Amino acid sequence: MKIEVDDTRCFAVGNCALHAPAVFDQNDEDGRVVVLDPAPSEQQYAQVREAASRCPAAVIVLHEDAPDRPGPSPREE
């Protein structure tokens, strides 16, 4: 999973940080969403989905087919 946000449309409600605090936070100045981990672990998926579904501005986009974390590149022999 990969997370993308459009913080320019964020209402600064804070549902994202409430439901997935290890992945989302709020900017101290304007309260808009800040992504702490754009490629969360599989254990965080449920919280991230909940946070995205509760965003009133619908600024959180989840790319479910994206790899969790980039792995090492295969070596060429």
Secondary structure, 3 states (H helix, E strand, C coil): CEEEECHHHCCCCCHHHHHCCCCEEECCCCCCEEECCCCCCHHHHHHHHHHHHCCCCCCEEEECCCCCCCCCCCCCC
